[in-house]
Amino acid sequence: MTVKGSGAQVPRGPASSQPADRLRELLTGDSLSFLMEAHNGLSAKIVQDEGFDAIWASGFSIATAFGVRDSNELSWTQVLDVVGLITEAVSTPVLMDGDTGFGNFNNARRLVTNLCRMGVAGVCIEDKVFPKLNSFVGERHPLAEIDEFCGKIKACKDAQTVPAFSVVARVEALVAGHGFGEAMRRAEAYREAGADAVFIHSKETDGKEILRFAQEWAERCPLIVTPTTYHTVPTDVFEEHGVSAVIWANHMMRASLAAMRSACREIRQTRTVTGVEHSIAPLNEVFELLGYRELEEASRRYLPQSVPLGEEAL
């Protein structure tokens, strides 16, 4: 099998059971991979149950689930707590949205050390300044100096304790209004600094600048895209242009928001839950997804069983 370029190559043998190895295999393999967003243990279980290749632990979605904005209003430890619950809930590889690394190189390398200990497969850091603002808000965002961000990438790679752990460099030049040339210049610098993959971001709706970038990038190392605004571009086109992975970055959160609002509105207006029962998950599905049957079996195995009445003297 041909392996796409990477900042740190991993020997290719039999498929590994380790999340970091599996994520690296997805990024460097020949076929297009898909990561679905999750923002808590429940959404992660659904993503795994539906068979996605990997999970994107979205900072935007996690913040939204907390009821705050995607502007580093959550502390990094709060985000880490959620990511820990996600990795505990599933065996699917998790790529964490690490924002800017929550500070300078020292904060970023502490983050990586913790993620490796938790079994997270990789982290994506973006070249904005801390605190960041969500990419789809505003027209032009300040970016970190290239040399400073390259140092952050190197610090992350030096700090990882799992050899296959992936550090993904997210290039914000297009979405932040700094132009195509700046995006190419930054992506190449980050690749040379040791990034295992490049994530190119855009909020244009036709996807043309993303496809142009992918064509000129020419698979120098794995390339990741997130078609939030240019979702009408066929996924086959991304594969034809050498894209390694597509992230569906916020769709579990947005789907849950719409479903919860619809159910809440219906119940409020009708003063009964009868009208929503057909459109919400039955309790048995919840019990099945969360493994209640295993808990019942374990209780019989490990807890003292009540002695039937009248048998005490036998």
N, C-alpha and C positions, 0 to 999 in steps of 0.2 A: 504493500500500500504506500502511495506517495503521502508524505507528511508535510503539511504546510509549514512555512518558517515560523520560528518561535524564539523568544528571547532566551529561553532556557529549555533545551530539548530533554525529553524524557524517553528512555529506551522503550521501544514498542514491542511488547511481547503479548502474552495472553491478556485478555481484558481484566483489569484490576477491580477489586472490590472496594478499594479506597476512594472516597469521593473526589479528592484532589486529582488522582490519576484519571478517574473517569471524566472529569471536566476537561482536563488537558487533552485526552483522547478525542473528545467532542470538538474541541477548538482546532485541533491539528488534523483531523480526519478529512476525507475527501467530500463527504456529503454535508449538506446544510443542516445545522442543528437548531433546535427551538427551545428557548427558555421562557417559562411563564412566570409572571409576577406572583408573589405571595407576601402577605403582610402579618401573618400570625400562624400558629400551628394548624388551625383548622383549614385555612386556605392552602397551606403547604400540603396537607394530606390529600386534599382534592386534586391539586396539581399532580401529585405523585400517582394517585388513583387513576387519573386520566391518561397517564403514560407519557408525560413530557420528559424531554431529555435531561433538563436541569431546571433549577428554580432561581429566579431573580428576586432576592430579598430587597424590595424597592424602598428606598428612603422616603420617597414621596408618599407611597401608600402606607408605610408604617406611621409616618407623621400624621397623615389624614385619619388613620384609625384611632390615633390618640386625640384627635380633634384639634390639632395644631397645624401650622403652616410649614411647608417644606423650605425652611430658611434657617436650619440648625436651631430651631426652637426646642427640639428634644436634645438632651445631653447624649453624648456618644455611648454612655453606659446604658441609658434607656434603650437605645437602638440595639445595642449588643445583647441586652436581655431578651429582646424579641427574637433576634437572629439565633440565639441559643435555644430558645423554645422551638424554633423552626427546625433546626438541625436535630434536635432531640426527637421531634415528631416523625421525621422521614429519613430514608436512606438515600434519596435522590440528591445528587450534588447541588450545593448551594453557592451561588455567586452573590456576594454581598455588595450592595450599592453603598460604597464608603464615602460618598460626597467628596470633600476635598482631603479626606484623611483626618478631618476634625482638628486641623491646626497645621503646624509645620512638620518637618521630617520626623521629629521626635514623637509627636502625637501619632503620626501615620505608622511608624514602625512599632509602637506599642499596640496599636490596633491589630496589625498583622500577627504579632506574637500571640495575642489573645485569640484571634480567629483560628490560627493553626492549632492551638490547644483545644478549641471547641469542635474541631472537625469540619470547619467551613472550607470549601474547596478553593475559593478565590475571592479577591476583592477588586472592585473597580473604583478608581479614584479619578476625579475630574480636575482640570487645570484652571479652576476658578480660585478666587481668594476667599478665605474664611472670614465671616460667615457667608455661605452661598445663598443665592436666591434661585428658585426653581427656573429652569431654562425657558419655560414657556411664558414667563411673566416679564414684561419689559422688552425693550428692543436691543439694548447693548449692555453687556455685562463686563466688568473688569476681569482680566485673566491674570493668572500668576505669570511671573517671568519664566521663560523657558528653562534657564539654568536652575532656578529654584525648584521647578517641578521635576526636572531630571534628577536632581539630588534626592527628592522625595521618593521617586521610583527606585533609585539605587538603595536608599535606606530600607524600603519595604522588602526588596529582594534580599538584602543582607540579613534582615530580621526574621525571615521565614524559617521555620523549623521543620517544615514538611517539604521535601524536595520538589514535588509536583505542584505545590500551591501556585496559583496563577495570580499575577498582578496585571490588571487591565488598565491601560491609560485611556481615559475618556477625553477626547478633543472637543472643546466647546467653541472653537473659533467660528464655525459656520453659524451655529445657533445664536452666538453672542454678537454677530455682526462684524467680525474681523476679517472675513474674506477667505476665498479658496486657497490662495497662496500661503496665507498664514496657517491654515489648517494642515496643508501638506508639510510645511516646514516643521510644525510642532509634532506631527505624527512621526516623522522620520527621526527627530531628535529623541522622542520617547522610546522608539524602537531601539535606537542605539544605546539608550540608557539602560535597557534590559527589560522593558515591558514585554510580557508574554503575549499580549494581544492589544490591538487598538480598537477603541469604540468611537466611531465617528457619529456625531449627533447633528440633527438638522430639524428645523420646524417648517421647512417648505413643504407644500402639499403635493407637488408632482414627483418628488424623489429624484429629480434630474441631477442635482448637485451631489447627492449621495452616490448615484451610479457613476457619475464622472469621477468622483474621488476613488471609488472602488476600482475603476478601470485603470486609473493612473497609479494607484497603489500597487496593483499587479501582484498581490499575494506576498508582499515582503514579509509579513507575519500575519497571523489570524486577524480578521477584520470582523467587528460586531456592529450591527445596526439595530435601531429600534424604530419601526415604522408607525409611530403614534399618529403623526399628521399625514404621512404619505402611505396610508394603509391600502390604497387602491393599487399600488404597484404589485404585480403578481410575484409571489415568493420565488417562483422559478427564475425570474429575472435576477434576483439577488444571487442565486446560486450560479447563474451563468456569468456573473461579474466577479466571482471569486469570494463572495461573502461567506464567512465561516459559520456565523450564528446570528439568528434573529431573536431579539428580546421583545416579547409582548409585555410592556413595562408597567402597566397600571390597570389592566383590564379586569382582574379579579376584584380589586377594590371598587372600581367604577360599577361593575355588575352588581356587587353587593349593595352599594349605595342606592342604585336604582330600585333593586328588589325590596330593600328595607323601606324606602320611602313609599313605594306602591302599596305594600302590605299595611304600613302604618296609616296611610291616608284612607285606605278602604275600611280598616277597622274603626278608625275615628268617625268616619261618615256614617257607617251602617250600625255601629255599636254592637257588632257581633263579629266573631272570627270565622263564621261559616263560609263567607264569600271568598276567603283566601285559602282555605284548606286545600283546594285543588292545585294551587300554584306554589305552595311551600313544601319543603322537604318533610316527609313523614318521619315521625320519631324513630321508627325502625331503621331508617337510613342513617340517622345520627348515631344510633347505637352501633350499627354495623361499621361505620367509618371509624369510630373511636375505639373499637375493640372491646365492647362491653361483655361479649361472650367469653373472651379470654379472662376477664376479671372475675366472672362468675365461676369459671372452671378453676382458677387459681384460688379463689376463696374456699372452694370445697377441698382443695389440696392442702392449703396451709392453715386454715382457721379451724379451731376445735368445732366438731359437729355436735349439735344438741343430742343428748341421749333421749330416746323416745320415752314418754311417760310410762311408768310401771316396770321399766327394765332395770332400775337401779339395783335391785336385789339379786339379779341373775348372775 
